[in-house]
Amino acid sequence: MHHQSIPELSFRLLKAKDAETIALLKQALEQYGFFTITDHGLDDSLLEQSYEASKNFFNLPLDIKNKYAQPQFAGARGYTHFGKETALGESVADLKEFWHHGPETDASFDARIHSNLSVAELNNFNQHCAELFQQLNQLGMSVLESIALILNKPENFFDSWVAKGNSVLRLIHYPALTDASNELRARPHEDINLITLLVGAEESGLEVKSQQGGWIPIDAKSKSIVCNIGDMMQLVTRSKLKSTTHRVVDHDIKNSKPRYSMPFFLHPSPEIMLNSIVDDSPESISAHEFLDERLKAIKLY
């Protein structure tokens, strides 16, 4: 199957609650768990500057980056070194290092949401992270309004879950590969959260597993944003919306280049109970417990 199988939807039409676009969204999420957003309105210069800021951080010496590591918090904020995260059920670590930035918290947020770290060595790095977080958070909340409609809920259904949520912007650096025996930069996995927004990576490599078991490549387009369902959304919809397996692969190791990407993981606030929103089944777990279990399973604790 070809990458064109992943539907492209206009954010402008989604936000206008255009009936045909909402129907296409429903089809995309039930069939793939993935779609691509165009017309999203994010400023090109913000995206370019954020990429530049990300590269500048990962180019810092390791001893400086490690000053910002917080393994005691499973890397919830700050820096996580290369080779740490290991996909659920895998024994070989992913070939990446990353940085986490969350909401600017105050006393109205759940106390379990960690504070952000500021990088002293780089001008404007923290500002770019904060601005990109804010814009992607707004975009994600708008996408959730459309998802609420396809679940026959009021469009503001998820607002109370995520308005003070534990969402996180992740800046990722996949170094150029040198070992031809492992082309998997990120091994097959599902995301933990409600939905993910991925700002188009400069290098191709993201692939989505089809229902038939094949891999569908998604083109790297810097102007579009890839959106997918996470495990928390799959859980509360009792698999009506699927959290789809995906991976990042480098098929051309001889000409391997570094790859940078900026996924935004939209999470509920820790106290939100993840019970079914589609039927009366009683099973429930808090967003905090669910996240904690998964962070341990992917070896971040």
N, C-alpha and C positions, 0 to 999 in steps of 0.2 A: 504494500500500500504506500501511497505517496503523501508527502507533507500536506498537500492540498486537502486531504481528508479532515484536517483540523479546521473547523469553521472560523471565519473572520467575521466579527460583529462590530458595528459602529457604536462607540460609547455614546455619541450624541443621540442615536436612536434608542439605545437602551435607557438612557436617562429620561427621554421623552416617553418611555413606556410604550413604544411602538409595538402593536400587537404581533406583527409578523416577526419582529426582532426577538421579542420575548419567547415566541414559539420556537425560533431557531436556537435560542439559548437553552431552552428545555431539552431539545433534541441533542444539542452538543454535549450537555452535561450527563444526560442519560446514556448516550452512546460512547463518549470518550472521557468525560470528566475534565476536558480541556477545551479552551477556545482562545482565539486571539482577539485583542481589543485594538481597534483603530480609532482615530478621531478622539483620543483620550484627553487632549488639551494640555498634557504636561509640557512644560517649556523645554525646547531642544537644548538651550544653553544650560539649563539646570542639569539635564541629563549628562551633557558633555563635561561640565565642570565636576559633577559627581564621579564620573569615570576617572577623570584626571586626579581627583582627590584620593580615590581608592588606590590607583596605581602608586601615587606618591607615598601612601601609607605602607603598602606592601613592599616598596623599595627601601624602606628604612632597615637598618641593621637589626638582626634578630634579637639582640639583647635589648634594644629599645622597644621593639614590638612586645617582647615578653614582659616588659614592665606593666603592660596593660592586660595581662592574662588574669582571669579569675576562675581557675578550675574548681574552686570551692563552690561556685555558683553554676557549675556546668557550662561556663562560658556564656551565661545569659546576657552579659554585657562585656564589651571589650574584645580582646584578641584570643583566638583559638589557633594553636600552632598546626603546621602541616602534619597530616597523618594521624590526627586524633579521632575525628568522627568516623564511625564504622556503621554502615547501613544495617538496619534491622535484619538479623539472620545471616549476615556476612561475617567472614573472618578477616578479610583484607580491608584495611582502612581506605577511605577515599583520598584522592590525590589533590588535596586542597588545604588552604588556610583561610580563615575568615574573621570578620569583625562584626559585632552586633551592636546596634543602636536601637533604643526603645523610645517610648513616649517621654515627654518632659513631665515628670510626675509632681504632684503636690499632695496635700493631706487628704484630698478626696479620692485618691487612688488606693487600691488594695495595697497594704504594706508589704506584701510578698513580691510586688513588682519592683525590680531593681532600678537603681539610679544609673544614668549614663556616665561614661568616662570621657574625659576631655583629653585629646592628644595635644600636649604642649609643644611638640616639635613642628607642627604644621599649621600654618595660617589658614583659616577658613575651613579646615577639615570638619570640625564639629558643626559649623554653620551649614555646610552642604548636607551633612547627614540629617540634621534637624529639619531642613527645608524639604528634602526628598521624602523623609519619613512622613511629614505632615501632608504632602500632596498625595502620596500613595495611600495613606490612611483614608483621606477623603474619597479617593477613587474607589478604594475597597469597600467603604461603607455604601457608596452608590451602587456598586455591583451587587452587594448583599440585598439591597432593596429589590432589585430585579429577581434575585434568587428567591426571596420571600414570596414574590408574586407567583412564581411557578410552583411553589409549595402551598399555594392557596392561603397565604398568610397576609396580614396587612404589610404594606411596604416598609414600615418602620419596625417590623418585628424584631430584627436583630440589633437595633440601635442600642438598647439597654445592655446587651451583651458586650458590645465592642467599643462603646463611646469612651470608656475608661479601661480599655482592654490591655492585655499583656502582649501586644503586637511587637514585631521586631523586624527591622531592616537589616539584612545580611549582605555585607560586601564580601564577595568571594574572589580569590585568586587561585586559579589552577595553573601551576607552572608548566612550561613546555615539557613534554614527555621525552624521556631518554631510553626507557626500558620497553622494548617491543613486545615483551611478554604480557603487558597489562595496558590495554587501551582504554580501560574504564576509569575516567576521572571521578565520576560519582556512580557508585554501583546501584543497581536497580533498587528503588525505594519508593515509599509513599510519604507525603508530607503529613505532619502531625496536626496542623491547625484547621481552621474553618475553610479559608481560601488563601491561595498564594497568587501574588502578582509578580511577574518576572519581567523586569525591564530588559528588552532585547539584547542578548549577548553579542559582542563583536565577532566572535568566532562561532561557527555552527557546532553542533554536537548534542543538543538536547533531543532526546528521542522518547516517544510515548508508546507504551505497550498497547496494542490493539486487543479487542476482545477475542480475536483469532490467535493471539500469541505472537504476532509479528511486531516489529518496531517501526514506528512512523517518525521520520525525522521532521523537526520543525526548523524552518529557515530562521537564521539570525537576522532580524530586521530591527535596527536601532529605533525605528519610529513606532513600532508596535509593542504591545505588552501581552505576554502570555498569561492566562489565568487558569488555575486548576483547583479542583476540590481537594480538601485535606481530610484526614481521618476523623476529625471531630465532626465535620459536616456529614460524612458518611454515617457516623454513629448516630447522630440525632435524627437523621432521615431514614434510619434503618436500611441503609444501602440503596435507597431510591436514587440518591445522587452518589456516584462512585468516586472514591479516591483512587486515582489511576497510577499504576506503577510507571516510573520514568527513570531515565539515567542520563548521564553525560559521557559521551564517548569521543575519542579521537581516532578516526579511521585512517589518518595519514601521519603516523608517528615520525616518518622520515622528515617531514616538513612541519613538525609540531611547533606551535606558538603558544605563548601564555594566553590564558582565557580569563576574562573578567566578567562577572555578572552580579546583578543586584536584585535578588528576590526579596519581596516583602511578604512576611507571614502574618496574616490577620488572625489574632487570637482573642478569645473572650477574656474577660476579667477572671482571675483565679477562682472566685467564689461561685461562678455560674455553674449550675448543675446541668450536666449533659444527659438529659433524659430525652426520650423520643418526642419529636414534635409532629409525628405523622400517625401514631396509634397510641394505644393505652398501655403498652408494655412498661413494666415498672422499673426495669434496670436503670441505674443511674450512677454517675461518677462525677466528681467535681472536675472542672477544667484544670485545677492545680494538680490533683492526683494523676489525671490522665497524662499531663505534660511531664510530670516527675517520673512516672513509670517509663515513658518513652525515652527520656533523656538518659536514664540508666541503661536502657536496652541498646542505645546507639553509642554507648561508652563515653558519654560526655561527663559522667560522674566517675 
